Amino acid sequence: MFWDEKKPDDKKPETLMDKFFRACLLALGGVIVLWLALQLLAQFWGWLLLAAALCGLAWATVWFVRWRRNGRW
């Protein structure tokens, strides 16, 4: 509980080995998260590419229609 907590000056300083171990765990966690993200992206990249192509086609169509209406043809 709150009354059992040590004061900040009572804590022992963190050793270099503890810092190194924590940094290694964080790096491992980062690698695992990136690997999972790439696995998910590999499953859906075709659909994402198709969606981007359709959005680009819609944007180009809107741009062309506006360009024609302005009488620059």
C-alpha positions in Angstrom: 0.0 0.0 0.0 0.9 3.7 0.1 2.5 3.5 3.6 4.8 0.7 2.5 6.4 2.6 -0.4 10.0 3.7 0.0 11.0 7.3 -0.3 12.7 8.2 -3.6 16.1 8.7 -1.8 15.8 5.2 -0.2 15.8 3.5 -3.6 19.0 1.9 -4.8 20.4 3.3 -8.1 19.6 1.3 -11.2 22.6 -0.8 -12.3 24.0 -0.7 -15.8 23.0 -4.4 -16.3 19.4 -3.6 -15.4 19.4 -0.7 -17.9 20.9 -3.0 -20.6 18.4 -5.8 -19.9 15.5 -3.4 -20.1 16.9 -2.0 -23.4 17.2 -5.5 -24.9 13.6 -6.3 -23.9 12.4 -3.1 -25.5 14.3 -3.8 -28.7 12.9 -7.4 -28.8 9.4 -6.1 -28.3 9.9 -3.6 -31.1 11.2 -6.3 -33.5 8.2 -8.5 -32.7 5.7 -5.7 -33.2 7.4 -4.7 -36.5 7.3 -8.3 -37.7 3.6 -8.6 -36.9 2.9 -5.4 -38.7 4.7 -6.6 -41.8 2.8 -9.9 -41.7 -0.5 -8.1 -41.6 0.6 -5.7 -44.4 1.7 -8.7 -46.5 -1.8 -10.1 -46.3 -3.6 -6.9 -47.3 -1.2 -5.0 -49.5 -3.0 -6.0 -52.7 -6.3 -4.6 -51.4 -4.6 -1.5 -50.2 -3.0 -1.0 -53.7 -6.4 -1.5 -55.3 -8.1 1.0 -53.0 -5.3 3.6 -53.7 -5.7 3.1 -57.4 -9.4 3.5 -57.2 -9.0 6.7 -55.2 -6.5 8.0 -57.7 -8.9 7.2 -60.6 -11.8 9.0 -58.8 -9.6 12.1 -58.1 -8.4 12.2 -61.8 -12.0 11.9 -63.0 -13.1 14.8 -60.8 -10.1 16.9 -61.9 -10.9 16.2 -65.6 -14.6 17.0 -65.3 -13.8 20.3 -63.5 -11.1 21.1 -66.1 -13.7 20.5 -68.9 -16.3 22.7 -67.3 -13.9 25.6 -67.1 -13.8 25.6 -70.9 -10.1 25.0 -71.3 -10.6 22.2 -73.8 
